[in-house]
Amino acid sequence: MQDLISSARRSDDHLLAIIDQTSDWTVNGRAGCVLGSSRSLRDALRSAFVLEAAGFHVFAICQQPRDAIIVFREQMGRVAEAKAFLIPAF
């Protein structure tokens, strides 16, 4: 499982380069529960912050299919800050 997770991670720079590319992304909570879906990483980040503000625990944002890219909470904040998002505190 560790190899799968590490191979699905991308650098902040890579995520910034693909932030507006059309792709299927899911916002996932505990136990992999899908809380929402989006058509770009930027939209998925926005959804994640809205869901967090509403009291949901967001575990990761995943590019589909098969969680091709996984963005965990800490990295979400860094990428959002780099793109000058207004992000609520986790």
N, CA, C and O atoms as a Tinker XYZ file with bonds, in Angstrom:
   360  protein
     1  N      0.826000   -1.191000    0.000000    73     2
     2  CA     0.000000    0.000000    0.000000    64     1     3
     3  C      0.876000    1.263000    0.000000    63     2     4     5
     4  O      0.549000    2.242000   -0.671000    81     3
     5  N      1.983000    1.243000    0.748000    73     3     6
     6  CA     2.860000    2.405000    0.808000    64     5     7
     7  C      3.385000    2.778000   -0.576000    63     6     8     9
     8  O      3.469000    3.964000   -0.897000    81     7
     9  N      3.740000    1.795000   -1.401000    73     7    10
    10  CA     4.230000    2.081000   -2.742000    64     9    11
    11  C      3.155000    2.751000   -3.588000    63    10    12    13
    12  O      3.446000    3.655000   -4.371000    81    11
    13  N      1.918000    2.307000   -3.428000    73    11    14
    14  CA     0.821000    2.908000   -4.173000    64    13    15
    15  C      0.651000    4.373000   -3.794000    63    14    16    17
    16  O      0.494000    5.226000   -4.668000    81    15
    17  N      0.680000    4.669000   -2.511000    73    15    18
    18  CA     0.494000    6.050000   -2.067000    64    17    19
    19  C      1.652000    6.916000   -2.535000    63    18    20    21
    20  O      1.421000    8.001000   -3.069000    81    19
    21  N      2.890000    6.473000   -2.352000    73    19    22
    22  CA     4.025000    7.298000   -2.744000    64    21    23
    23  C      4.071000    7.522000   -4.249000    63    22    24    25
    24  O      4.487000    8.592000   -4.692000    81    23
    25  N      3.654000    6.542000   -5.046000    73    23    26
    26  CA     3.685000    6.716000   -6.491000    64    25    27
    27  C      2.557000    7.621000   -6.970000    63    26    28    29
    28  O      2.600000    8.104000   -8.101000    81    27
    29  N      1.550000    7.859000   -6.134000    73    27    30
    30  CA     0.426000    8.713000   -6.502000    64    29    31
    31  C      0.645000   10.165000   -6.070000    63    30    32    33
    32  O     -0.151000   11.037000   -6.419000    81    31
    33  N      1.685000   10.425000   -5.335000    73    31    34
    34  CA     1.976000   11.794000   -4.897000    64    33    35
    35  C      2.697000   12.552000   -6.000000    63    34    36    37
    36  O      3.439000   11.972000   -6.793000    81    35
    37  N      2.465000   13.858000   -6.035000    73    35    38
    38  CA     3.137000   14.730000   -7.002000    64    37    39
    39  C      3.687000   15.940000   -6.262000    63    38    40    41
    40  O      3.209000   16.288000   -5.182000    81    39
    41  N      4.674000   16.565000   -6.839000    73    39    42
    42  CA     5.253000   17.763000   -6.223000    64    41    43
    43  C      4.254000   18.913000   -6.304000    63    42    44    45
    44  O      3.328000   18.892000   -7.115000    81    43
    45  N      4.452000   19.908000   -5.458000    73    43    46
    46  CA     3.606000   21.100000   -5.500000    64    45    47
    47  C      3.683000   21.749000   -6.876000    63    46    48    49
    48  O      2.666000   22.187000   -7.414000    81    47
    49  N      4.881000   21.814000   -7.446000    73    47    50
    50  CA     5.045000   22.432000   -8.770000    64    49    51
    51  C      4.247000   21.685000   -9.837000    63    50    52    53
    52  O      3.635000   22.306000  -10.705000    81    51
    53  N      4.254000   20.366000   -9.772000    73    51    54
    54  CA     3.478000   19.584000  -10.740000    64    53    55
    55  C      1.987000   19.865000  -10.586000    63    54    56    57
    56  O      1.276000   20.030000  -11.578000    81    55
    57  N      1.518000   19.918000   -9.351000    73    55    58
    58  CA     0.098000   20.190000   -9.116000    64    57    59
    59  C     -0.286000   21.590000   -9.599000    63    58    60    61
    60  O     -1.365000   21.782000  -10.158000    81    59
    61  N      0.590000   22.553000   -9.385000    73    59    62
    62  CA     0.319000   23.912000   -9.871000    64    61    63
    63  C      0.249000   23.944000  -11.398000    63    62    64    65
    64  O     -0.526000   24.709000  -11.972000    81    63
    65  N      1.048000   23.124000  -12.041000    73    63    66
    66  CA     1.052000   23.095000  -13.509000    64    65    67
    67  C     -0.234000   22.497000  -14.078000    63    66    68    69
    68  O     -0.624000   22.826000  -15.198000    81    67
    69  N     -0.895000   21.624000  -13.319000    73    67    70
    70  CA    -2.109000   20.965000  -13.831000    64    69    71
    71  C     -3.383000   21.468000  -13.148000    63    70    72    73
    72  O     -4.444000   20.869000  -13.320000    81    71
    73  N     -3.299000   22.531000  -12.393000    73    71    74
    74  CA    -4.417000   22.961000  -11.542000    64    73    75
    75  C     -5.711000   23.229000  -12.307000    63    74    76    77
    76  O     -6.795000   23.029000  -11.761000    81    75
    77  N     -5.621000   23.676000  -13.555000    73    75    78
    78  CA    -6.819000   23.988000  -14.329000    64    77    79
    79  C     -7.106000   22.997000  -15.454000    63    78    80    81
    80  O     -8.048000   23.194000  -16.221000    81    79
    81  N     -6.313000   21.944000  -15.561000    73    79    82
    82  CA    -6.572000   20.935000  -16.587000    64    81    83
    83  C     -7.845000   20.166000  -16.247000    63    82    84    85
    84  O     -8.086000   19.827000  -15.088000    81    83
    85  N     -8.647000   19.899000  -17.256000    73    83    86
    86  CA    -9.879000   19.155000  -17.042000    64    85    87
    87  C     -9.561000   17.689000  -16.750000    63    86    88    89
    88  O     -8.861000   17.014000  -17.505000    81    87
    89  N    -10.098000   17.235000  -15.638000    73    87    90
    90  CA    -9.914000   15.859000  -15.203000    64    89    91
    91  C    -10.941000   15.600000  -14.102000    63    90    92    93
    92  O    -11.498000   16.542000  -13.538000    81    91
    93  N    -11.187000   14.351000  -13.801000    73    91    94
    94  CA   -12.107000   14.011000  -12.722000    64    93    95
    95  C    -11.359000   13.929000  -11.400000    63    94    96    97
    96  O    -10.379000   13.194000  -11.279000    81    95
    97  N    -11.821000   14.683000  -10.414000    73    95    98
    98  CA   -11.227000   14.704000   -9.082000    64    97    99
    99  C    -12.314000   14.423000   -8.057000    63    98   100   101
   100  O    -13.449000   14.870000   -8.220000    81    99
   101  N    -11.981000   13.691000   -7.006000    73    99   102
   102  CA   -12.908000   13.488000   -5.903000    64   101   103
   103  C    -12.320000   14.092000   -4.632000    63   102   104   105
   104  O    -11.108000   14.082000   -4.419000    81   103
   105  N    -13.198000   14.611000   -3.808000    73   103   106
   106  CA   -12.827000   15.087000   -2.480000    64   105   107
   107  C    -13.266000   13.985000   -1.527000    63   106   108   109
   108  O    -14.449000   13.651000   -1.451000    81   107
   109  N    -12.308000   13.427000   -0.803000    73   107   110
   110  CA   -12.569000   12.246000    0.018000    64   109   111
   111  C    -12.448000   12.537000    1.498000    63   110   112   113
   112  O    -11.563000   13.268000    1.943000    81   111
   113  N    -13.367000   11.940000    2.251000    73   111   114
   114  CA   -13.346000   12.036000    3.698000    64   113   115
   115  C    -12.808000   10.762000    4.311000    63   114   116   117
   116  O    -12.030000   10.028000    3.701000    81   115
   117  N    -13.244000   10.521000    5.533000    73   115   118
   118  CA   -12.803000    9.323000    6.256000    64   117   119
   119  C    -13.199000    8.055000    5.505000    63   118   120   121
   120  O    -14.244000    7.993000    4.858000    81   119
   121  N    -12.347000    7.061000    5.608000    73   119   122
   122  CA   -12.573000    5.738000    5.012000    64   121   123
   123  C    -12.820000    5.804000    3.512000    63   122   124   125
   124  O    -13.500000    4.940000    2.958000    81   123
   125  N    -12.272000    6.827000    2.844000    73   123   126
   126  CA   -12.404000    6.943000    1.404000    64   125   127
   127  C    -13.769000    7.385000    0.927000    63   126   128   129
   128  O    -14.056000    7.315000   -0.267000    81   127
   129  N    -14.619000    7.842000    1.837000    73   127   130
   130  CA   -15.966000    8.297000    1.479000    64   129   131
   131  C    -15.869000    9.524000    0.571000    63   130   132   133
   132  O    -15.238000   10.517000    0.934000    81   131
   133  N    -16.486000    9.460000   -0.599000    73   131   134
   134  CA   -16.460000   10.581000   -1.536000    64   133   135
   135  C    -17.448000   11.640000   -1.063000    63   134   136   137
   136  O    -18.649000   11.389000   -0.960000    81   135
   137  N    -16.922000   12.826000   -0.777000    73   135   138
   138  CA   -17.737000   13.948000   -0.312000    64   137   139
   139  C    -18.179000   14.850000   -1.456000    63   138   140   141
   140  O    -19.151000   15.594000   -1.328000    81   139
   141  N    -17.462000   14.783000   -2.573000    73   139   142
   142  CA   -17.796000   15.605000   -3.726000    64   141   143
   143  C    -16.894000   15.270000   -4.893000    63   142   144   145
   144  O    -15.910000   14.544000   -4.755000    81   143
   145  N    -17.248000   15.816000   -6.048000    73   143   146
   146  CA   -16.421000   15.616000   -7.235000    64   145   147
   147  C    -16.307000   16.925000   -7.995000    63   146   148   149
   148  O    -17.177000   17.792000   -7.903000    81   147
   149  N    -15.231000   17.054000   -8.740000    73   147   150
   150  CA   -14.939000   18.281000   -9.481000    64   149   151
   151  C    -14.277000   17.945000  -10.797000    63   150   152   153
   152  O    -13.816000   16.822000  -11.004000    81   151
   153  N    -14.232000   18.925000  -11.689000    73   151   154
   154  CA   -13.637000   18.728000  -13.018000    64   153   155
   155  C    -12.233000   19.310000  -13.142000    63   154   156   157
   156  O    -11.614000   19.202000  -14.200000    81   155
   157  N    -11.721000   19.927000  -12.071000    73   155   158
   158  CA   -10.333000   20.401000  -12.083000    64   157   159
   159  C     -9.812000   20.366000  -10.660000    63   158   160   161
   160  O    -10.585000   20.338000   -9.702000    81   159
   161  N     -8.504000   20.369000  -10.532000    73   159   162
   162  CA    -7.896000   20.405000   -9.204000    64   161   163
   163  C     -8.267000   21.699000   -8.488000    63   162   164   165
   164  O     -8.528000   21.678000   -7.285000    81   163
   165  N     -8.295000   22.815000   -9.194000    73   163   166
   166  CA    -8.663000   24.095000   -8.575000    64   165   167
   167  C    -10.061000   23.998000   -7.949000    63   166   168   169
   168  O    -10.262000   24.405000   -6.805000    81   167
   169  N    -11.012000   23.462000   -8.699000    73   167   170
   170  CA   -12.378000   23.324000   -8.179000    64   169   171
   171  C    -12.440000   22.341000   -7.011000    63   170   172   173
   172  O    -13.196000   22.545000   -6.062000    81   171
   173  N    -11.651000   21.288000   -7.083000    73   171   174
   174  CA   -11.616000   20.316000   -5.986000    64   173   175
   175  C    -11.048000   20.950000   -4.722000    63   174   176   177
   176  O    -11.541000   20.685000   -3.625000    81   175
   177  N    -10.020000   21.781000   -4.859000    73   175   178
   178  CA    -9.474000   22.492000   -3.698000    64   177   179
   179  C    -10.537000   23.394000   -3.080000    63   178   180   181
   180  O    -10.727000   23.402000   -1.864000    81   179
   181  N    -11.220000   24.145000   -3.922000    73   179   182
   182  CA   -12.288000   25.022000   -3.405000    64   181   183
   183  C    -13.344000   24.210000   -2.677000    63   182   184   185
   184  O    -13.782000   24.591000   -1.591000    81   183
   185  N    -13.756000   23.100000   -3.261000    73   183   186
   186  CA   -14.762000   22.238000   -2.631000    64   185   187
   187  C    -14.267000   21.707000   -1.285000    63   186   188   189
   188  O    -15.017000   21.660000   -0.311000    81   187
   189  N    -13.012000   21.313000   -1.245000    73   187   190
   190  CA   -12.449000   20.783000   -0.003000    64   189   191
   191  C    -12.507000   21.822000    1.112000    63   190   192   193
   192  O    -12.842000   21.488000    2.248000    81   191
   193  N    -12.186000   23.069000    0.804000    73   191   194
   194  CA   -12.191000   24.108000    1.832000    64   193   195
   195  C    -13.610000   24.454000    2.276000    63   194   196   197
   196  O    -13.842000   24.739000    3.451000    81   195
   197  N    -14.555000   24.431000    1.346000    73   195   198
   198  CA   -15.966000   24.666000    1.693000    64   197   199
   199  C    -16.468000   23.540000    2.592000    63   198   200   201
   200  O    -17.140000   23.793000    3.592000    81   199
   201  N    -16.145000   22.309000    2.241000    73   199   202
   202  CA   -16.566000   21.169000    3.049000    64   201   203
   203  C    -15.941000   21.214000    4.439000    63   202   204   205
   204  O    -16.618000   20.934000    5.428000    81   203
   205  N    -14.664000   21.563000    4.528000    73   203   206
   206  CA   -13.999000   21.700000    5.829000    64   205   207
   207  C    -14.693000   22.767000    6.668000    63   206   208   209
   208  O    -14.928000   22.565000    7.860000    81   207
   209  N    -15.023000   23.900000    6.054000    73   207   210
   210  CA   -15.695000   24.987000    6.775000    64   209   211
   211  C    -17.074000   24.553000    7.279000    63   210   212   213
   212  O    -17.562000   25.060000    8.289000    81   211
   213  N    -17.695000   23.609000    6.566000    73   211   214
   214  CA   -19.008000   23.100000    6.958000    64   213   215
   215  C    -18.906000   21.988000    8.010000    63   214   216   217
   216  O    -19.926000   21.469000    8.464000    81   215
   217  N    -17.689000   21.627000    8.393000    73   215   218
   218  CA   -17.504000   20.651000    9.453000    64   217   219
   219  C    -17.145000   19.242000    9.008000    63   218   220   221
   220  O    -17.036000   18.343000    9.842000    81   219
   221  N    -16.960000   19.032000    7.718000    73   219   222
   222  CA   -16.559000   17.714000    7.234000    64   221   223
   223  C    -15.048000   17.567000    7.357000    63   222   224   225
   224  O    -14.305000   18.541000    7.235000    81   223
   225  N    -14.606000   16.348000    7.597000    73   223   226
   226  CA   -13.170000   16.064000    7.618000    64   225   227
   227  C    -12.756000   15.639000    6.211000    63   226   228   229
   228  O    -13.190000   14.599000    5.716000    81   227
   229  N    -11.923000   16.439000    5.580000    73   227   230
   230  CA   -11.412000   16.103000    4.244000    64   229   231
   231  C    -10.046000   15.452000    4.418000    63   230   232   233
   232  O     -9.127000   16.049000    4.978000    81   231
   233  N     -9.928000   14.230000    3.937000    73   231   234
   234  CA    -8.686000   13.472000    4.065000    64   233   235
   235  C     -7.760000   13.708000    2.880000    63   234   236   237
   236  O     -6.553000   13.875000    3.057000    81   235
   237  N     -8.325000   13.724000    1.657000    73   235   238
   238  CA    -7.498000   13.866000    0.456000    64   237   239
   239  C     -8.358000   14.247000   -0.737000    63   238   240   241
   240  O     -9.575000   14.064000   -0.738000    81   239
   241  N     -7.695000   14.776000   -1.742000    73   239   242
   242  CA    -8.296000   14.996000   -3.053000    64   241   243
   243  C     -7.599000   14.018000   -3.994000    63   242   244   245
   244  O     -6.372000   13.920000   -3.998000    81   243
   245  N     -8.392000   13.289000   -4.797000    73   243   246
   246  CA    -7.813000   12.248000   -5.637000    64   245   247
   247  C     -8.237000   12.421000   -7.088000    63   246   248   249
   248  O     -9.412000   12.634000   -7.389000    81   247
   249  N     -7.257000   12.324000   -7.980000    73   247   250
   250  CA    -7.570000   12.331000   -9.412000    64   249   251
   251  C     -8.000000   10.922000   -9.791000    63   250   252   253
   252  O     -7.387000    9.934000   -9.386000    81   251
   253  N     -9.044000   10.855000  -10.561000    73   251   254
   254  CA    -9.583000    9.570000  -10.999000    64   253   255
   255  C     -9.161000    9.298000  -12.438000    63   254   256   257
   256  O     -8.904000   10.254000  -13.170000    81   255
   257  N     -9.078000    8.079000  -12.870000    73   255   258
   258  CA    -9.502000    6.868000  -12.188000    64   257   259
   259  C     -8.414000    6.324000  -11.260000    63   258   260   261
   260  O     -7.233000    6.649000  -11.388000    81   259
   261  N     -8.845000    5.504000  -10.346000    73   259   262
   262  CA    -7.972000    4.738000   -9.435000    64   261   263
   263  C     -6.999000    5.590000   -8.641000    63   262   264   265
   264  O     -5.858000    5.184000   -8.421000    81   263
   265  N     -7.436000    6.766000   -8.209000    73   263   266
   266  CA    -6.583000    7.616000   -7.380000    64   265   267
   267  C     -5.202000    7.824000   -8.000000    63   266   268   269
   268  O     -4.175000    7.636000   -7.347000    81   267
   269  N     -5.203000    8.218000   -9.285000    73   267   270
   270  CA    -3.955000    8.396000  -10.029000    64   269   271
   271  C     -3.031000    9.400000   -9.351000    63   270   272   273
   272  O     -1.814000    9.216000   -9.327000    81   271
   273  N     -3.612000   10.462000   -8.800000    73   271   274
   274  CA    -2.865000   11.453000   -8.024000    64   273   275
   275  C     -3.613000   11.654000   -6.720000    63   274   276   277
   276  O     -4.835000   11.806000   -6.718000    81   275
   277  N     -2.886000   11.655000   -5.612000    73   275   278
   278  CA    -3.491000   11.886000   -4.301000    64   277   279
   279  C     -2.850000   13.130000   -3.698000    63   278   280   281
   280  O     -1.627000   13.241000   -3.623000    81   279
   281  N     -3.701000   14.068000   -3.267000    73   279   282
   282  CA    -3.245000   15.300000   -2.628000    64   281   283
   283  C     -3.783000   15.285000   -1.199000    63   282   284   285
   284  O     -4.990000   15.403000   -0.986000    81   283
   285  N     -2.892000   15.141000   -0.225000    73   283   286
   286  CA    -3.307000   15.102000    1.166000    64   285   287
   287  C     -3.466000   16.522000    1.723000    63   286   288   289
   288  O     -3.034000   17.487000    1.094000    81   287
   289  N     -4.079000   16.646000    2.887000    73   287   290
   290  CA    -4.482000   17.936000    3.450000    64   289   291
   291  C     -3.334000   18.949000    3.529000    63   290   292   293
   292  O     -3.508000   20.099000    3.127000    81   291
   293  N     -2.199000   18.555000    4.023000    73   291   294
   294  CA    -1.084000   19.504000    4.159000    64   293   295
   295  C     -0.704000   20.102000    2.805000    63   294   296   297
   296  O     -0.474000   21.306000    2.694000    81   295
   297  N     -0.641000   19.258000    1.784000    73   295   298
   298  CA    -0.276000   19.725000    0.451000    64   297   299
   299  C     -1.381000   20.591000   -0.150000    63   298   300   301
   300  O     -1.089000   21.518000   -0.905000    81   299
   301  N     -2.633000   20.308000    0.169000    73   299   302
   302  CA    -3.735000   21.154000   -0.310000    64   301   303
   303  C     -3.507000   22.604000    0.099000    63   302   304   305
   304  O     -3.651000   23.519000   -0.712000    81   303
   305  N     -3.156000   22.801000    1.343000    73   303   306
   306  CA    -2.915000   24.154000    1.848000    64   305   307
   307  C     -1.758000   24.835000    1.142000    63   306   308   309
   308  O     -1.850000   26.012000    0.794000    81   307
   309  N     -0.676000   24.113000    0.928000    73   307   310
   310  CA     0.489000   24.710000    0.254000    64   309   311
   311  C      0.151000   25.112000   -1.177000    63   310   312   313
   312  O      0.499000   26.210000   -1.613000    81   311
   313  N     -0.522000   24.233000   -1.905000    73   311   314
   314  CA    -0.865000   24.522000   -3.301000    64   313   315
   315  C     -1.836000   25.691000   -3.375000    63   314   316   317
   316  O     -1.699000   26.570000   -4.225000    81   315
   317  N     -2.816000   25.696000   -2.481000    73   315   318
   318  CA    -3.791000   26.784000   -2.462000    64   317   319
   319  C     -3.110000   28.116000   -2.154000    63   318   320   321
   320  O     -3.412000   29.121000   -2.798000    81   319
   321  N     -2.216000   28.144000   -1.203000    73   319   322
   322  CA    -1.501000   29.375000   -0.867000    64   321   323
   323  C     -0.656000   29.852000   -2.042000    63   322   324   325
   324  O     -0.568000   31.055000   -2.290000    81   323
   325  N     -0.043000   28.939000   -2.758000    73   323   326
   326  CA     0.789000   29.315000   -3.903000    64   325   327
   327  C     -0.040000   29.948000   -5.011000    63   326   328   329
   328  O      0.478000   30.762000   -5.775000    81   327
   329  N     -1.310000   29.592000   -5.113000    73   327   330
   330  CA    -2.194000   30.165000   -6.129000    64   329   331
   331  C     -3.054000   31.291000   -5.563000    63   330   332   333
   332  O     -4.026000   31.709000   -6.192000    81   331
   333  N     -2.699000   31.779000   -4.381000    73   331   334
   334  CA    -3.359000   32.925000   -3.752000    64   333   335
   335  C     -4.856000   32.690000   -3.515000    63   334   336   337
   336  O     -5.675000   33.587000   -3.719000    81   335
   337  N     -5.194000   31.489000   -3.087000    73   335   338
   338  CA    -6.559000   31.208000   -2.647000    64   337   339
   339  C     -6.785000   31.862000   -1.295000    63   338   340   341
   340  O     -5.828000   32.100000   -0.558000    81   339
   341  N     -8.004000   32.149000   -0.966000    73   339   342
   342  CA    -8.354000   32.482000    0.407000    64   341   343
   343  C     -8.749000   31.178000    1.045000    63   342   344   345
   344  O     -9.787000   30.606000    0.712000    81   343
   345  N     -7.928000   30.700000    1.964000    73   343   346
   346  CA    -8.201000   29.391000    2.547000    64   345   347
   347  C     -8.477000   29.509000    4.031000    63   346   348   349
   348  O     -7.741000   30.192000    4.744000    81   347
   349  N     -9.514000   28.864000    4.504000    73   347   350
   350  CA    -9.776000   28.840000    5.933000    64   349   351
   351  C     -8.768000   27.936000    6.625000    63   350   352   353
   352  O     -8.198000   27.034000    6.012000    81   351
   353  N     -8.561000   28.187000    7.888000    73   351   354
   354  CA    -7.633000   27.356000    8.658000    64   353   355
   355  C     -8.211000   25.967000    8.834000    63   354   356   357
   356  O     -9.417000   25.812000    9.030000    81   355
   357  N     -7.351000   24.949000    8.765000    73   355   358
   358  CA    -7.779000   23.557000    8.999000    64   357   359
   359  C     -7.880000   23.331000   10.494000    63   358   360
   360  O     -8.223000   22.232000   10.931000    81   359
